[in-house]
Amino acid sequence: MQLGDFSLAIFPGTKHKNCDIAAVKVIVEEAGGKVTDLFGNGQRYDESINGAIISNGKVHDEVIKTIKSCL
């Protein structure tokens, strides 16, 4: 494993911050990463969001699994 293999950010979600994540989603996905809600689902960005997991894709599914087991 090399430095940079795992990149991840978790955004808990707040009302009316959807535009912040919408821009991030475009950039991250164009670079090959992944952005979902806290449960691994896609979401609309023209309304309040249910948090966001933003990753390079390598640890995304594992993080979602861990979050689901804690909630």
C-alpha positions in Angstrom: 0.0 0.0 0.0 1.3 3.4 -0.9 0.6 6.8 0.5 -2.6 8.1 -1.1 -4.1 4.7 -1.6 -7.0 5.6 0.7 -8.6 9.0 0.5 -11.9 9.7 2.1 -14.1 12.4 3.6 -17.4 12.1 5.4 -19.8 15.0 5.4 -22.6 14.6 7.9 -25.0 16.8 6.0 -26.6 20.1 6.9 -29.6 21.8 5.4 -28.9 23.9 2.3 -25.3 22.7 1.9 -26.2 20.5 -1.1 -24.5 22.8 -3.6 -21.2 22.3 -1.8 -21.3 18.6 -2.3 -22.8 18.8 -5.9 -19.6 20.6 -7.1 -17.4 18.1 -5.2 -19.4 15.2 -6.8 -18.6 16.4 -10.3 -14.9 16.8 -9.7 -14.4 13.6 -7.7 -16.3 11.4 -10.1 -14.5 12.9 -13.1 -11.3 11.9 -11.4 -12.6 8.3 -10.9 -13.8 8.6 -7.3 -17.2 8.0 -5.7 -19.7 10.2 -3.9 -22.9 8.8 -2.2 -25.1 9.5 0.8 -24.1 7.9 4.1 -25.8 4.7 3.1 -24.3 4.3 -0.3 -27.2 5.6 -2.3 -27.1 8.2 -5.0 -28.9 11.4 -4.1 -30.4 14.6 -5.6 -28.6 17.8 -5.1 -31.5 20.2 -5.6 -32.7 19.5 -2.1 -31.2 18.9 1.4 -28.9 15.9 1.4 -28.5 12.9 3.7 -24.8 13.5 4.3 -22.1 12.4 1.9 -19.2 9.9 1.7 -16.6 11.2 -0.7 -13.7 8.9 -1.6 -11.3 7.8 -4.3 -13.4 4.6 -4.5 -11.0 2.2 -2.9 -12.5 2.2 0.6 -16.0 3.5 -0.2 -17.9 0.2 0.2 -16.1 -0.7 3.4 -16.9 2.7 5.0 -20.5 2.4 4.1 -20.7 -1.1 5.6 -19.1 0.2 8.8 -21.5 3.2 9.0 -24.5 1.0 8.4 -23.4 -1.4 11.2 -23.1 1.6 13.6 -26.5 3.1 12.9 
